[in-house]
Amino acid sequence: MLKSLITTDEMAPRKLAPLHPGEVLREEYMEPLGLSAGKIAKAANVPRTRIERIAREEIGITADTAVRLGKVFATTPEFWMNLQARHDLLVAKAALAGEMKGIRVLG
């Protein structure tokens, strides 16, 4: 009988970091379209550093930025806000995972 070379630890599902909207901006828009942060910022009438920091996943997308990116990329503000909300919820769930057992349902 053959033994697997893969250990149990390697077979455990890996948890990926929550998808940040900056990754979507960078991977789905900036890189394929050859757009710089400066070009996007100019089109959206925001500081270049805001787009750079979002693309580097240092800051999130605000409602103001979502409206602007929706216009620039012919998407909707909801698209960008939903990405941000999902990211925020997954981060919060992970941070509170240990504490959730101590929270009880009322009613």
N, C-alpha and C positions, 0 to 999 in steps of 0.2 A: 504494500500500500504506500502511495506517495504521500509525503508530508508537504504541506504548503510552506512556502518561504515567507509568506506574509504573516506577521504577528497580529494578534487581536487589536493592539493599539492602532496599527495602521489601517485596520478595517473599520474602526469607529468613524462615524460620519464627522467630517470636519465642519466646524461652524465658521462660516464666512462673516466678515465684518458687514454690518448693514450697508447697503448701497447708498452712497452719499450723492446728492444731486450734482455736486461738482464733478463726480466721475462721469455722469451722464453728459454734462456740459462738455467736458474735455474729450471723452471717447466717442460720443455720437455726433457732436457738432464741431468742436474746434479742430480736432485732428483730421477727420475726413474732409471737411470743407476748407482746410488750410487757413483757419481764422485765428488771428492773434487775440489776446485779451484786449489789446488796445483797439482793434477794429470793432469788436463786439461792444466794448465800453462806449466808443464814439457813437455807434448806431443806437445804443440804448440810452445815451446821455447820462452816463454814470462814470464815476472815477475808474480808471483802469485797474487800480489796486483792488477794487471790489470784485471785479471779474477774476483777477489773478488769485485772490484769496479763496473765492468759491471753487475755482478749478483745482487749487491745491488742497481743497477740503478743510480749510482752516475756519471758514465761517459757513453758515447756512444761507438759504435763500429766503429773503423777506417777501412779504406780499408786494411791496413796491418793486422789488427786483423781478418777481414772478410776472407781474404785469408787463414789465419792459421786455423780459426775455420772450414772453408769449408773442409780443408784437414783432420782435426782431426775427424770431425763427418760425413765425406763422404757426405757432402752437397755441395753447391756451394757458392762462395764468394757473388754472387748476392743475394742469400737467405738472408744472414746476412745484406748486404748493403740495400736491399729493406726494411727490418724491420726497420733499422735505418732511412732511408729516409722518410718512412711513419710517423714514430714517430716525426721526426723533422718538417715535414710539418704540422701535426696536432697541434703541440705545437705552431708553428708560426701563424697558422690561428687563434687559440684561443687568442693569445697575440695581434694580429692585428684586432680582430673583430670590435672593436669600431672605429678604424681608417679607415677601408675599405670603409665606406660610403663617406669619403672625397677624395677617390682616383677615378679618372675618366679615362675612356677609351679614348685613342687617336685614331684618324683616323676615 
